[in-house]
Amino acid sequence: MSHDSAPQPLTATAGLALQGSLRPPGDKSISHRAMILGLLSIGETRVEGLLEGDDVLRTAAAAEALGATVESLGEGRWRIVGVGLGGLVDPADILDFGNAGTGSRLMMGVVGGQPVTATFDGDASLRKRPMRRILDPLVRMGTEVVSEQEGGRVPLTLRGPREAIPITYETPVASAQIKSAVLLAGLNAPGITTVIEAAATRDHTERMLRLFGAHVEVTAHGPEGHGRTIALTGQPTLRGTDVVVPADPSSAAFPLVAALIVPGSEVVIEGVMMNPLRTGLITTLLEMGADIERLRERDEGGETVADLRVRASRLHGVDVPPERAPAMIDEYPILAVAAAFAEGTTRMNGLHELRVKESDRLAAVADGLKANGIAHIVEGDDLVVHGDGTAPKGGGTVATHLDHRIAMAFLVLGLATREPVTVDDGAMIATSFPSFLPTMQALGGRIAP
């Protein structure tokens, strides 16, 4: 999807129960990291199940621009021949990441630790997102910020050092992107690079660094052990390997909640990653009374996966603790939709990070709820949704602000409201779930332009 493409409105209408099975696209976080570590490795990396959404394809293009050979071998199957640490080349053109916040921030860590110069840019949404939180630790590691927009936003140009400086860095907010950027820069540092996080965030970077041959030690941190200290030994020899990408739990969230709120539904979602740092939504929905059954738990690509059988359920409101936010930060928009059908009050606490995602997601969700007659209030960084256990009215048009998760969440809402729900643009859904529309239609969902 070009970020200059015309808006593509979509409307969801309630209909029959959802039935069938699906496998969501490959996990976006792991897909980005497979491309990046393939670039930094010696030899060949083969990836199965890669998410071929626009975000990941932008990362693939950037890896190629920095010197890797990147080749598609068929649907979801890719081959990357890396250049190894120190082997990157200056890209001939600007690295345009479109809407990809993860891809751009992780690749800043790569460039920031290597002796190359590169310019980063993206679409209107990415240009609004803060990058200073990434740049601050990179500058301490020797990265030069040659140019930047106000507040450290893209377009910006970075020049990396011959060798990065190993640092110990305590992340100011719970962010896997900050942690990962520092660790990726630390790959080219002669010593130990340490990241300390007060609350554990998704650990795919640590797992995949080990898979490619790096030495990473992780220990619990903080009085209750909620945090992590991650220590990376720099200048390893990374070697290409095979990566199997499990299904993305953030993408699975949309058909999962749809099956819970559309009466009579029963859906099986196959191969979903069950990493405990990514399953906060499932934990919360089970507390709300959701009928979600794990089947065939197994290992794929170093991650536990399972099939999920989901049946329509009567939900009730719950309090979601702020420490759960890192394990479900992308799932709050769809949780707000589930809360709209629950009986009672659901309070989602500590959502400050939602304000700096693809859009101000907290404001966008609140506006979407308002447009569809759903009682709610925003109190500071908390979102409170009031439901009465029946289907909300719906009938609204939701402004997506170029945010794929806002678009999908409110289309799911429209599958069960009394009146249809329209989103002003569904084009950007391709960034993470290119097959969303046909997948939902195959289950029986009524979504159409």
ABEGO torsion letter per residue (X at the ends): XBAABBBBBBBBBBBBBBBEBBBBBBBAAAAAAAAAAAAABBEBBBBBGBBABAAAAAAAAAAAAAGBBBBBAEBGBBBBBBAEBGABBBBABBBBAEABAAAAAAAAAAAAABBBBBBBBBBAAAAABBAAAAAAAAAAAGBBBABBBBGGBOBBBBBBBABBBBBBBBBABBBAAAAAAAAAAAAABBEBBBBBBABBBBAAAAAAAAAAGBBBBBBBBEAAGABBBBBBBBGBBBBBBBBBBBBBAAAAAAAAAAAAABBGBBBBBBGBBABAAAAAAAAAAAAAGBBBBBBGBBBBGGBBBBBBBBBBBBBBBBBBBAAAAAAAAAAAAAAAAAAAABBEBBBBBGAAAAAABABBAAAAAAAAAAAAGBBBBBBEABBBBBBAGBBBAEGBBBBAGGBAAAAAAAAAAAAABABBBBBABAAAAAAABAAAAAAAAAAGBBBBX
